[in-house]
């Protein structure tokens, strides 16, 4: 796990807690492949679990506005969402129980074009195995006109270098008819991952660049490789806040 000495003041709305909630899996989760490296698991957790997580997060000391690029430097005009970043090892262990039974690629054989952070340190180390859930959990609320520009996530590489996060997940805690997570084609799939530009976009994706969309459905989870470009389309606010947890899945070298 990440060290408890992390300075949570460095992240938007950062706080540490050991509080956990009862996590209930649904008997028949359903997994769909939206595009290469992207899985949507419906019925990942019960609505009761979703409600308990939302109640726990009301105890957070505060929520910080972040820009449409996810940065702390923000004005009212550039606010994309509101965030609490929670470090919670107990909750990570509870979520691991659900991910253990979800259908995604738990054993990975990476190649030069696999869009995640497998390659740093040793490009011959290509075999990775799922090991758990990072305790760094970002609880995010999108209000009316909230959105997130096209961007790439990044892996966390642990000090021993054989352990790192390779996949992002978006756990939906609300059901909304707008504000989809969209998977974007950036035209770099034939470039080795270490040579790609992973900078945030300063232009919106065109409709032709959108490969797949995942609308929020409470209790479902979207899993994808870190370096797959994605955004959050404009949310119209019709059903209250759009609420998610953004987290990371840990892998170890085999």
C-alpha positions as a Markdown table, in Angstrom:
| # | Residue | x | y | z |
|---|---|---|---|---|
| 1 | Unk | 0.0 | 0.0 | 0.0 |
| 2 | Unk | 1.0 | 3.6 | -0.3 |
| 3 | Unk | 2.6 | 5.0 | 2.8 |
| 4 | Unk | 0.6 | 6.7 | 5.5 |
| 5 | Unk | 3.1 | 9.6 | 5.5 |
| 6 | Unk | 1.6 | 11.0 | 2.4 |
| 7 | Unk | 0.9 | 14.8 | 2.6 |
| 8 | Unk | -2.8 | 14.9 | 1.9 |
| 9 | Unk | -2.7 | 18.7 | 1.9 |
| 10 | Unk | -1.1 | 18.5 | -1.5 |
| 11 | Unk | -4.3 | 17.2 | -3.2 |
| 12 | Unk | -7.7 | 18.8 | -3.6 |
| 13 | Unk | -9.8 | 18.2 | -0.5 |
| 14 | Unk | -7.3 | 15.7 | 0.9 |
| 15 | Unk | -8.1 | 13.7 | 4.1 |
| 16 | Unk | -7.2 | 10.4 | 5.8 |
| 17 | Unk | -9.7 | 8.1 | 7.4 |
| 18 | Unk | -10.0 | 4.4 | 8.4 |
| 19 | Unk | -13.8 | 4.4 | 8.2 |
| 20 | Unk | -15.2 | 1.6 | 6.1 |
| 21 | Unk | -18.7 | 0.6 | 5.0 |
| 22 | Unk | -20.3 | -2.7 | 4.5 |
| 23 | Unk | -19.8 | -3.6 | 0.8 |
| 24 | Unk | -22.3 | -5.9 | -0.8 |
| 25 | Unk | -21.7 | -7.5 | -4.2 |
| 26 | Unk | -24.5 | -8.3 | -6.5 |
| 27 | Unk | -24.8 | -12.0 | -7.5 |
| 28 | Unk | -24.7 | -11.5 | -11.2 |
| 29 | Unk | -22.5 | -8.6 | -12.4 |
| 30 | Unk | -22.4 | -8.1 | -16.1 |
| 31 | Unk | -19.2 | -7.1 | -18.0 |
| 32 | Unk | -19.2 | -5.4 | -21.4 |
| 33 | Unk | -16.2 | -4.5 | -23.5 |
| 34 | Unk | -16.6 | -0.9 | -24.7 |
| 35 | Unk | -13.4 | -0.8 | -26.6 |
| 36 | Unk | -9.9 | -2.2 | -26.4 |
| 37 | Unk | -8.7 | -1.9 | -22.8 |
| 38 | Unk | -12.0 | -0.6 | -21.5 |
| 39 | Unk | -14.5 | -2.7 | -19.5 |
| 40 | Unk | -17.9 | -1.6 | -18.0 |
| 41 | Unk | -19.1 | -3.8 | -15.1 |
| 42 | Unk | -22.9 | -3.3 | -14.4 |
| 43 | Unk | -24.3 | -4.4 | -11.0 |
| 44 | Unk | -20.8 | -4.1 | -9.5 |
| 45 | Unk | -22.2 | -3.2 | -6.1 |
| 46 | Unk | -25.6 | -2.8 | -4.5 |
| 47 | Unk | -27.5 | 0.5 | -4.3 |
| 48 | Unk | -27.4 | 0.1 | -0.5 |
| 49 | Unk | -23.6 | 0.1 | -0.7 |
| 50 | Unk | -23.7 | 3.1 | -3.0 |
| 51 | Unk | -25.8 | 5.0 | -0.4 |
| 52 | Unk | -23.5 | 4.0 | 2.5 |
| 53 | Unk | -20.5 | 5.3 | 0.6 |
| 54 | Unk | -22.2 | 8.6 | -0.1 |
| 55 | Unk | -23.2 | 9.0 | 3.5 |
| 56 | Unk | -19.6 | 8.3 | 4.6 |
| 57 | Unk | -18.3 | 10.9 | 2.2 |
| 58 | Unk | -20.5 | 13.6 | 3.8 |
| 59 | Unk | -18.1 | 13.4 | 6.8 |
| 60 | Unk | -15.2 | 14.7 | 4.7 |
| 61 | Unk | -13.8 | 17.9 | 6.1 |
| 62 | Unk | -14.5 | 19.7 | 2.8 |
| 63 | Unk | -14.6 | 19.6 | -1.0 |
| 64 | Unk | -12.3 | 21.6 | -3.2 |
| 65 | Unk | -13.1 | 22.9 | -6.6 |
| 66 | Unk | -11.0 | 21.7 | -9.5 |
| 67 | Unk | -10.7 | 22.9 | -13.1 |
| 68 | Unk | -11.8 | 21.1 | -16.2 |
| 69 | Unk | -8.2 | 19.8 | -16.3 |
| 70 | Unk | -8.5 | 18.5 | -12.8 |
| 71 | Unk | -6.1 | 21.2 | -11.3 |
| 72 | Unk | -6.3 | 23.1 | -8.0 |
| 73 | Unk | -5.8 | 26.4 | -9.8 |
| 74 | Unk | -9.4 | 27.3 | -10.6 |
| 75 | Unk | -11.9 | 30.1 | -10.8 |
| 76 | Unk | -15.7 | 29.9 | -10.7 |
| 77 | Unk | -15.7 | 30.1 | -14.5 |
| 78 | Unk | -13.3 | 27.2 | -14.9 |
| 79 | Unk | -14.6 | 24.9 | -12.2 |
| 80 | Unk | -15.3 | 21.4 | -13.7 |
| 81 | Unk | -16.0 | 19.5 | -10.5 |
| 82 | Unk | -15.7 | 19.4 | -6.7 |
| 83 | Unk | -13.4 | 16.8 | -5.1 |
| 84 | Unk | -12.4 | 15.2 | -1.9 |
| 85 | Unk | -9.4 | 12.9 | -2.1 |
| 86 | Unk | -9.6 | 10.3 | 0.6 |
| 87 | Unk | -6.7 | 8.0 | 1.7 |
| 88 | Unk | -8.5 | 5.0 | 3.2 |
| 89 | Unk | -6.8 | 1.6 | 3.4 |
| 90 | Unk | -9.8 | -0.1 | 5.0 |
| 91 | Unk | -12.1 | 1.0 | 2.2 |
| 92 | Unk | -9.6 | -0.1 | -0.4 |
| 93 | Unk | -9.6 | -3.6 | 1.1 |
| 94 | Unk | -13.4 | -3.6 | 1.0 |
| 95 | Unk | -13.4 | -2.6 | -2.7 |
| 96 | Unk | -10.8 | -5.2 | -3.4 |
| 97 | Unk | -13.3 | -7.9 | -2.5 |
| 98 | Unk | -15.6 | -6.7 | -5.3 |
| 99 | Unk | -12.8 | -6.2 | -7.9 |
| 100 | Unk | -11.5 | -9.7 | -7.1 |
| 101 | Unk | -14.7 | -11.2 | -8.6 |
| 102 | Unk | -15.2 | -8.6 | -11.5 |
| 103 | Unk | -14.2 | -9.6 | -15.0 |
| 104 | Unk | -11.3 | -7.7 | -16.3 |
| 105 | Unk | -7.7 | -8.6 | -17.4 |
| 106 | Unk | -6.2 | -9.5 | -14.1 |
| 107 | Unk | -3.1 | -10.9 | -15.8 |
| 108 | Unk | -1.5 | -8.6 | -18.3 |
| 109 | Unk | 1.2 | -9.2 | -21.0 |
| 110 | Unk | 2.0 | -5.8 | -22.2 |
| 111 | Unk | 3.6 | -4.8 | -25.6 |
| 112 | Unk | 5.0 | -1.5 | -26.8 |
| 113 | Unk | 1.6 | -0.1 | -27.5 |
| 114 | Unk | -0.2 | -1.1 | -24.3 |
| 115 | Unk | -1.6 | 2.3 | -23.1 |
| 116 | Unk | -0.5 | 2.3 | -19.5 |
| 117 | Unk | 2.6 | 2.8 | -17.3 |
| 118 | Unk | 4.1 | -0.7 | -17.4 |
| 119 | Unk | 7.4 | 0.2 | -19.1 |
| 120 | Unk | 9.2 | 2.6 | -16.8 |
| 121 | Unk | 12.4 | 1.1 | -15.3 |
| 122 | Unk | 12.6 | -2.0 | -17.4 |
| 123 | Unk | 10.9 | -2.5 | -20.8 |
| 124 | Unk | 11.5 | -6.2 | -20.7 |
| 125 | Unk | 9.2 | -6.5 | -17.6 |
| 126 | Unk | 6.0 | -7.1 | -19.5 |
| 127 | Unk | 4.0 | -9.6 | -17.3 |
| 128 | Unk | 1.9 | -8.1 | -14.6 |
| 129 | Unk | -0.8 | -9.5 | -12.2 |
| 130 | Unk | -3.6 | -7.7 | -10.5 |
| 131 | Unk | -2.9 | -7.2 | -6.7 |
| 132 | Unk | -5.5 | -4.9 | -5.3 |
| 133 | Unk | -7.0 | -1.4 | -5.0 |
| 134 | Unk | -5.1 | 1.8 | -4.2 |
| 135 | Unk | -6.2 | 3.5 | -1.0 |
| 136 | Unk | -6.1 | 6.9 | -2.8 |
| 137 | Unk | -9.7 | 7.4 | -3.7 |
| 138 | Unk | -11.0 | 10.6 | -5.3 |
| 139 | Unk | -14.7 | 11.4 | -4.6 |
| 140 | Unk | -16.0 | 13.8 | -7.2 |
| 141 | Unk | -19.2 | 15.8 | -7.7 |
| 142 | Unk | -20.1 | 17.3 | -11.0 |
| 143 | Unk | -22.7 | 20.0 | -10.7 |
| 144 | Unk | -24.7 | 21.8 | -13.5 |
| 145 | Unk | -22.3 | 22.6 | -16.4 |
| 146 | Unk | -19.6 | 20.4 | -14.9 |
| 147 | Unk | -17.2 | 18.6 | -17.2 |
| 148 | Unk | -13.6 | 17.3 | -17.5 |
| 149 | Unk | -11.5 | 18.0 | -20.6 |
| 150 | Unk | -9.8 | 15.2 | -22.5 |
| 151 | Unk | -6.9 | 13.9 | -20.4 |
| 152 | Unk | -4.8 | 10.8 | -19.6 |
| 153 | Unk | -4.4 | 9.3 | -16.1 |
| 154 | Unk | -1.0 | 8.3 | -14.8 |
| 155 | Unk | 0.3 | 5.3 | -12.8 |
| 156 | Unk | 1.7 | 5.4 | -9.3 |
| 157 | Unk | 5.0 | 3.5 | -9.2 |
| 158 | Unk | 5.8 | 2.1 | -5.8 |
| 159 | Unk | 9.4 | 2.4 | -4.3 |
| 160 | Unk | 10.2 | -1.3 | -5.1 |
| 161 | Unk | 9.4 | -0.6 | -8.8 |
| 162 | Unk | 7.8 | -4.1 | -9.3 |
| 163 | Unk | 4.5 | -2.7 | -8.1 |
| 164 | Unk | 2.4 | 0.0 | -9.7 |
| 165 | Unk | -1.0 | 1.0 | -10.7 |
| 166 | Unk | -1.9 | 0.2 | -14.3 |
| 167 | Unk | -5.7 | 0.7 | -14.5 |
| 168 | Unk | -8.1 | 3.5 | -13.6 |
| 169 | Unk | -11.6 | 2.9 | -12.4 |
| 170 | Unk | -14.7 | 5.2 | -12.3 |
| 171 | Unk | -17.2 | 3.9 | -9.7 |
| 172 | Unk | -20.6 | 5.5 | -10.4 |
| 173 | Unk | -22.5 | 6.7 | -7.3 |
| 174 | Unk | -25.3 | 8.4 | -9.2 |
| 175 | Unk | -27.5 | 7.7 | -12.2 |
| 176 | Unk | -27.5 | 10.5 | -14.8 |
| 177 | Unk | -28.8 | 11.0 | -18.3 |
| 178 | Unk | -25.9 | 13.3 | -19.3 |
| 179 | Unk | -22.2 | 13.6 | -18.2 |
| 180 | Unk | -21.0 | 10.4 | -19.9 |
| 181 | Unk | -17.4 | 9.3 | -19.5 |
| 182 | Unk | -16.2 | 9.2 | -23.1 |
| 183 | Unk | -13.3 | 7.2 | -24.6 |
| 184 | Unk | -11.4 | 9.2 | -27.2 |
| 185 | Unk | -9.3 | 8.3 | -30.2 |
| 186 | Unk | -6.1 | 10.4 | -30.1 |
| 187 | Unk | -4.5 | 9.0 | -33.2 |
| 188 | Unk | -1.5 | 7.7 | -31.3 |
| 189 | Unk | -2.3 | 3.9 | -31.1 |
| 190 | Unk | 0.6 | 3.0 | -33.5 |
| 191 | Unk | 3.2 | 5.0 | -31.5 |
| 192 | Unk | 5.1 | 3.2 | -28.7 |
| 193 | Unk | 3.5 | 4.3 | -25.4 |
| 194 | Unk | 6.7 | 5.9 | -24.1 |
| 195 | Unk | 6.8 | 8.3 | -27.2 |
| 196 | Unk | 3.2 | 9.5 | -27.0 |
| 197 | Unk | 2.0 | 12.9 | -25.9 |
| 198 | Unk | 0.0 | 12.5 | -22.7 |
| 199 | Unk | -0.6 | 16.1 | -22.1 |
| 200 | Unk | -4.1 | 17.4 | -21.3 |
| 201 | Unk | -6.0 | 18.6 | -24.3 |
| 202 | Unk | -6.9 | 22.3 | -24.7 |
| 203 | Unk | -9.5 | 21.6 | -27.4 |
| 204 | Unk | -12.7 | 19.5 | -27.2 |
| 205 | Unk | -12.9 | 16.1 | -28.8 |
| 206 | Unk | -14.9 | 16.0 | -32.1 |
| 207 | Unk | -17.8 | 13.6 | -32.4 |
| 208 | Unk | -15.7 | 11.5 | -34.8 |
| 209 | Unk | -13.0 | 11.0 | -32.1 |
| 210 | Unk | -15.4 | 9.5 | -29.5 |
| 211 | Unk | -15.0 | 5.8 | -29.5 |
| 212 | Unk | -17.4 | 4.9 | -26.7 |
| 213 | Unk | -19.6 | 6.5 | -24.0 |
| 214 | Unk | -20.5 | 5.3 | -20.5 |
| 215 | Unk | -23.4 | 7.1 | -18.8 |
| 216 | Unk | -23.4 | 7.1 | -15.0 |
| 217 | Unk | -25.5 | 4.2 | -13.5 |
| 218 | Unk | -25.2 | 3.9 | -9.8 |
| 219 | Unk | -23.4 | 0.8 | -8.7 |
| 220 | Unk | -21.6 | 0.2 | -12.0 |
| 221 | Unk | -17.8 | 0.7 | -12.6 |
| 222 | Unk | -15.8 | 1.5 | -15.7 |
| 223 | Unk | -12.2 | 0.0 | -15.8 |
| 224 | Unk | -9.6 | 1.2 | -18.3 |
| 225 | Unk | -5.8 | 1.4 | -18.9 |
| 226 | Unk | -4.4 | 4.6 | -17.4 |
| 227 | Unk | -3.1 | 6.1 | -20.7 |
| 228 | Unk | -6.4 | 5.8 | -22.7 |
| 229 | Unk | -7.6 | 9.3 | -23.4 |
| 230 | Unk | -11.0 | 10.1 | -22.0 |
| 231 | Unk | -13.2 | 13.0 | -20.9 |
| 232 | Unk | -16.5 | 13.8 | -19.1 |
| 233 | Unk | -19.0 | 15.4 | -21.4 |
| 234 | Unk | -21.0 | 18.4 | -20.2 |
| 235 | Unk | -23.4 | 17.5 | -17.4 |
| 236 | Unk | -26.8 | 19.4 | -17.5 |
| 237 | Unk | -27.6 | 18.9 | -13.8 |
| 238 | Unk | -31.0 | 17.4 | -14.4 |
| 239 | Unk | -30.7 | 14.7 | -11.8 |
| 240 | Unk | -28.8 | 16.5 | -9.1 |
| 241 | Unk | -25.1 | 16.0 | -8.8 |
| 242 | Unk | -23.1 | 13.5 | -11.0 |
| 243 | Unk | -21.1 | 11.6 | -8.3 |
| 244 | Unk | -18.2 | 9.2 | -8.8 |
| 245 | Unk | -15.2 | 7.7 | -7.1 |
| 246 | Unk | -12.0 | 7.7 | -9.3 |
| 247 | Unk | -9.5 | 5.1 | -8.2 |
| 248 | Unk | -6.6 | 2.9 | -9.3 |
| 249 | Unk | -5.9 | -0.8 | -9.5 |
| 250 | Unk | -2.5 | -2.1 | -8.4 |
| 251 | Unk | -0.5 | -4.7 | -10.3 |
| 252 | Unk | 2.7 | -6.5 | -9.5 |
| 253 | Unk | 5.4 | -7.8 | -11.9 |
| 254 | Unk | 5.5 | -11.5 | -12.4 |
